[in-house]
Amino acid sequence: MKKSITDFHQNQEAIQHHSFTVKKKAHYYTTGTPSSSTKYFWIICHGYGQLASDFIKDFSILDSDEHFVLAPEGLSRFYWKGFSGRIAASWMTSKDRLDEIDDYTNMIGGLYDEYRVQLPNAQIILLGFSQGCATQVRWIMRKLPQFDTLVMWAGLFPEDLDYSPQLKYLNQKEMIFAYGDEDQFLNEAYIIAQKNFIEERGLKMKYLPFKGKHKVEEEALAALLAKLKILK
């Protein structure tokens, strides 16, 4: 019997969405050996379409005796060019975004808790690059971890969060916004808008403009270390 358009819509309305929690393996990469003598503990979050195994290489100038670097990887992997090509990762999309935020904030928080006890005397530096900036900020705002420095590298604060309840907590940290003068994604308009956003919300931010593109440039990283008075 031929189905009517009404039958079709009724069938569509009968579809129900469900979700449940499953165990999933998360991946991360490190350099250095955590110990009580380690001076600096870095958690670095890559940008959209990157892999943690590649991103962590941008921090090779850091002395592995003094720096322990941890790079978690976004939980969603995909092929950059459709069905083939290099493999990339993302932290989240707009689909079921709150679930994805739950997943990655729990992952980063779990890694933080595991390694923090092994690095009792280390300064904690949280660095996000591009999409990784919002990733860092979202888990900070949810978990309120102890840390010393937040570096927003070529990325923006999420605009949907209310920072006012945690303004004192955030402004006790050193926060730096680093951006390149040739960044093909973060143009001058974005930078001005971000600075206005930061000022309007009362966030105390330092700025580190550098010559370079949408990348963690070695010279710019060295300039960041100098600004933080950190040895390589």
C-alpha positions in Angstrom: 0.0 0.0 0.0 1.3 3.4 -0.9 2.3 5.5 2.1 1.1 9.1 2.3 3.2 12.2 3.2 1.4 12.2 6.6 2.6 8.6 7.3 6.1 9.7 6.5 6.0 12.6 8.9 4.6 10.4 11.6 7.4 8.0 11.2 9.9 10.8 11.4 8.4 12.1 14.6 8.6 8.6 16.1 12.4 8.6 16.0 13.9 9.2 19.4 17.5 10.1 20.2 19.4 8.2 22.9 22.9 8.3 24.3 24.9 6.2 26.8 28.5 6.2 28.1 31.0 3.8 26.7 34.7 3.1 27.4 37.0 4.7 24.8 40.7 4.8 24.6 42.2 8.3 24.5 45.7 9.0 23.2 48.3 11.4 24.3 52.0 12.0 23.9 54.7 13.3 26.3 58.3 14.4 26.4 60.5 14.3 29.5 60.2 12.3 32.7 58.0 13.5 35.5 59.7 13.8 38.8 59.9 16.0 41.9 62.8 17.8 40.2 60.9 18.7 37.1 60.5 22.5 37.0 57.7 22.9 34.4 54.6 20.9 33.6 53.1 21.7 30.2 49.7 20.6 29.0 49.4 21.6 25.3 46.2 21.2 23.2 46.6 21.1 19.4 44.4 22.9 16.9 41.7 21.6 14.5 43.0 19.0 12.1 46.2 18.3 13.9 47.6 15.3 15.7 49.2 15.5 19.2 52.1 13.4 17.9 53.0 16.2 15.4 52.0 19.1 17.6 54.3 18.1 20.4 57.3 18.3 18.0 56.9 22.1 18.0 58.1 22.1 21.6 61.3 20.3 21.0 63.4 23.3 22.2 62.3 22.6 25.7 64.9 20.8 27.9 63.4 17.4 28.8 65.2 17.4 32.1 63.4 20.5 33.3 60.2 20.4 31.2 57.6 17.7 31.1 55.2 18.2 28.1 51.9 16.4 27.8 49.9 16.6 24.6 46.4 15.1 24.7 44.8 14.3 21.4 41.3 15.2 20.3 38.9 12.2 20.6 37.6 12.5 17.0 39.8 11.4 14.2 39.1 11.8 10.5 40.7 11.7 7.1 41.6 15.3 6.1 40.6 14.7 2.4 37.4 12.7 2.4 38.3 9.0 2.4 42.0 9.1 2.3 45.1 11.3 3.0 46.6 12.3 6.3 44.7 11.6 9.5 43.6 14.5 11.6 41.8 15.1 14.9 39.3 17.5 16.3 38.1 18.3 19.8 34.5 18.8 19.0 31.8 19.8 16.5 28.4 21.5 16.9 26.7 18.1 16.9 26.1 16.9 20.5 28.6 19.5 21.5 27.9 19.3 25.3 28.6 15.6 25.3 31.9 16.1 23.4 32.9 18.9 25.9 32.2 16.5 28.7 34.4 13.8 27.1 37.4 15.9 26.5 37.3 17.9 29.7 37.1 14.6 31.6 40.0 13.3 29.6 42.3 16.3 30.2 41.2 16.5 33.8 42.1 12.8 34.3 45.6 13.3 32.7 46.1 16.4 34.9 45.3 14.5 38.0 47.5 11.5 37.1 50.6 13.5 36.4 50.1 16.4 38.8 51.0 14.1 41.8 54.2 13.1 40.0 55.2 16.7 39.5 54.7 18.2 42.9 57.2 21.1 42.5 56.5 22.0 38.8 55.0 25.2 37.5 51.9 24.4 35.5 51.6 25.9 32.0 48.4 25.3 30.0 48.8 26.2 26.3 46.1 26.0 23.6 46.7 26.5 19.9 43.8 27.6 17.7 40.8 25.3 18.5 42.9 24.1 21.4 42.5 27.5 23.1 38.7 27.0 23.6 39.5 23.4 24.7 41.8 24.6 27.4 39.5 27.3 28.6 36.4 25.0 28.8 38.1 22.4 30.9 39.6 25.1 33.1 36.2 26.7 33.7 34.7 23.2 34.5 37.4 21.7 36.6 39.1 24.9 38.1 42.5 23.2 38.2 45.5 24.7 40.0 47.9 26.2 37.4 50.3 29.1 36.9 50.0 30.2 33.3 47.5 30.0 30.5 48.8 30.7 26.9 46.2 31.4 24.2 48.1 30.9 21.0 46.3 32.0 17.9 42.9 31.2 19.3 39.9 32.8 21.1 38.0 32.6 24.4 34.7 30.8 24.0 32.0 33.5 23.9 29.3 31.4 25.4 30.9 31.1 28.9 30.3 33.4 31.8 33.7 34.4 33.2 32.5 36.7 36.0 32.1 34.1 38.7 35.7 32.9 38.3 37.3 36.3 37.5 39.3 36.4 40.7 40.5 32.8 40.1 41.5 33.5 36.5 43.2 36.9 37.2 45.5 35.3 39.7 47.1 33.4 36.9 49.4 34.7 34.2 47.5 34.8 30.9 49.1 35.5 27.6 47.5 35.9 24.1 50.1 35.1 21.4 49.4 35.7 17.7 51.3 36.1 14.5 51.3 39.1 12.2 50.8 36.9 9.2 48.2 34.5 10.6 45.9 33.5 7.8 43.0 32.7 10.1 43.3 35.2 13.0 43.2 38.4 11.1 43.4 42.0 12.5 39.6 42.2 12.9 39.6 39.0 15.0 42.5 40.2 17.1 40.7 43.5 17.8 37.5 41.8 18.7 39.3 39.4 21.0 41.1 42.2 22.8 37.7 44.0 23.2 36.2 40.8 24.5 39.0 40.3 27.1 38.8 43.9 28.2 35.0 44.0 28.5 35.1 40.9 30.8 37.8 42.2 33.0 40.3 39.5 32.2 43.9 40.5 32.8 45.8 39.5 29.7 49.3 40.1 28.4 49.9 40.1 24.6 52.7 38.6 22.6 52.5 39.5 18.9 55.2 37.9 16.8 56.3 37.6 13.2 54.8 34.5 11.8 51.8 32.5 10.6 49.2 30.2 12.2 51.8 28.0 13.8 53.8 27.7 17.0 56.9 29.2 15.6 60.2 28.3 17.4 61.3 31.9 17.7 58.0 33.0 19.1 58.1 30.1 21.6 61.5 31.3 22.6 60.1 34.8 23.1 57.3 33.3 25.2 59.8 31.6 27.4 61.7 34.8 27.8 58.5 36.6 28.8 57.7 34.0 31.4 61.4 34.0 32.5 61.7 30.3 31.7 64.9 28.7 30.5 64.7 26.4 27.5 
